[in-house]
Amino acid sequence: MASGCVSISQVQPADTLGQGHYAMAVETAVQHVASPYLSYYPRYDTAVRYGLTDAIDVGVRVGYSGFEGQAKFLLTAPDATVALSVLPSIGGGLFPGTSGTIGIVNSSATVLAGIKHHHGNELVGGVRLGNRLMLSPERDGELELGLSVGYSARIGKRFGVMLELAVALPIVESSGASANLGTPSSYAGDAMPLSDRFIAQLNLGVSFGRQRGER
């Protein structure tokens, strides 16, 4: 399956922006996936997010991830030192493949926990459950479990930088009507060792905009 077409991370802090605030971001990454064609490659995405309320952000991400709708729900108090949030997303698109165009629908649910300090900086860790469905040229599915760790730093009142490392492992894969636990992806001719099936992504995000407490 085309495991590398969409991002396996959110590249954002656990805290929300705050009502009426916004952020525009550019995300660059190097992604590794077990593939006989291209195992390491760069990827780029852009994102726009808006604080609908103090506890809810909405946004979109466009680029290598296709078109993705995002939301963030803050579960802790906005002024708490520790931020805990849930981030659902859904999207997809058409991607070039070796045998033609690949149509993919991607959805995920991520739980982020962040420790806030020093005027908006945040140490962030996340757990992500993602589902990937290939609609064409063949119908395949994949459920993956991922982890991420990163650091988001504010530079002045308008800029932010985030460095993040994310990994994911396909735990259930399907082809047509069958579903298998721990089976190799359809692009592999035979079974691969578990260590070779991890997807890894090193991200650098740069954002511009306002967040809670800034005027």
C-alpha positions, 0 to 999 in steps of 0.5 A, spaced: 500 500 500 502 507 498 504 508 506 508 514 504 502 518 501 500 522 507 503 525 513 503 520 520 503 526 524 500 533 526 506 538 526 502 542 531 502 543 539 497 540 544 494 547 546 489 550 541 490 557 538 485 561 542 478 564 540 479 568 534 486 567 533 489 563 527 496 560 524 499 559 517 504 553 517 509 550 512 511 543 514 517 540 511 519 533 512 523 527 510 519 520 510 522 513 510 517 507 508 519 500 506 519 500 499 523 497 493 522 504 489 524 510 494 525 508 501 527 516 503 523 522 500 522 529 502 515 531 503 511 538 503 505 541 506 501 547 508 496 548 513 491 554 515 488 553 522 483 558 526 481 558 533 473 557 533 473 557 541 478 557 546 477 550 546 476 548 539 481 549 532 479 548 525 483 547 519 485 544 513 492 542 510 494 541 503 500 538 499 503 531 499 497 529 504 492 531 499 486 535 502 485 534 509 480 537 514 483 538 521 480 539 528 483 540 535 479 539 541 482 541 548 480 537 554 484 541 559 483 548 561 486 553 557 491 556 562 493 549 565 500 548 564 499 541 561 495 541 555 491 535 553 487 535 546 484 530 541 485 531 534 481 528 528 482 529 521 480 526 514 482 527 507 485 524 501 486 525 494 489 522 487 497 521 488 502 518 482 504 511 482 508 506 478 502 503 475 497 509 475 494 514 479 492 512 486 486 514 490 487 514 497 482 516 503 485 517 510 483 518 517 486 519 523 485 520 531 490 523 535 491 524 542 496 530 544 499 531 551 503 538 551 507 541 557 507 549 556 512 553 558 516 560 557 511 564 553 508 559 549 513 554 548 511 546 548 514 539 549 509 535 545 508 527 545 502 524 541 499 517 540 495 516 533 491 511 530 490 512 523 486 508 517 488 509 510 483 506 504 486 505 497 480 506 492 484 505 486 487 502 482 485 496 487 482 496 494 486 496 499 486 498 507 491 499 512 490 501 520 496 503 523 498 505 530 503 511 531 507 515 536 510 522 536 515 527 540 516 534 538 518 541 541 514 547 539 518 554 540 515 561 539 520 566 536 517 573 538 509 574 537 508 572 531 512 566 529 513 559 531 518 553 529 516 546 531 521 540 530 517 533 531 519 525 530 513 521 528 513 513 527 508 508 525 507 501 524 501 498 520 497 493 525 492 491 520 492 490 513 486 488 508 486 486 500 479 486 498 475 482 503 480 479 507 484 482 513 490 480 516 494 482 522 501 483 521 501 481 514 506 485 509 504 490 505 501 489 498 507 492 495 512 487 498 513 480 494 514 476 501 514 478 508 518 483 511 521 483 518 517 488 523 523 492 524 523 494 516 515 495 516 516 502 521 514 508 517 518 514 520 517 522 519 522 527 521 518 534 520 520 541 521 514 546 521 514 554 521 508 557 522 506 565 522 500 567 526 497 569 533 495 564 539 492 565 546 495 571 550 498 575 544 495 581 541 
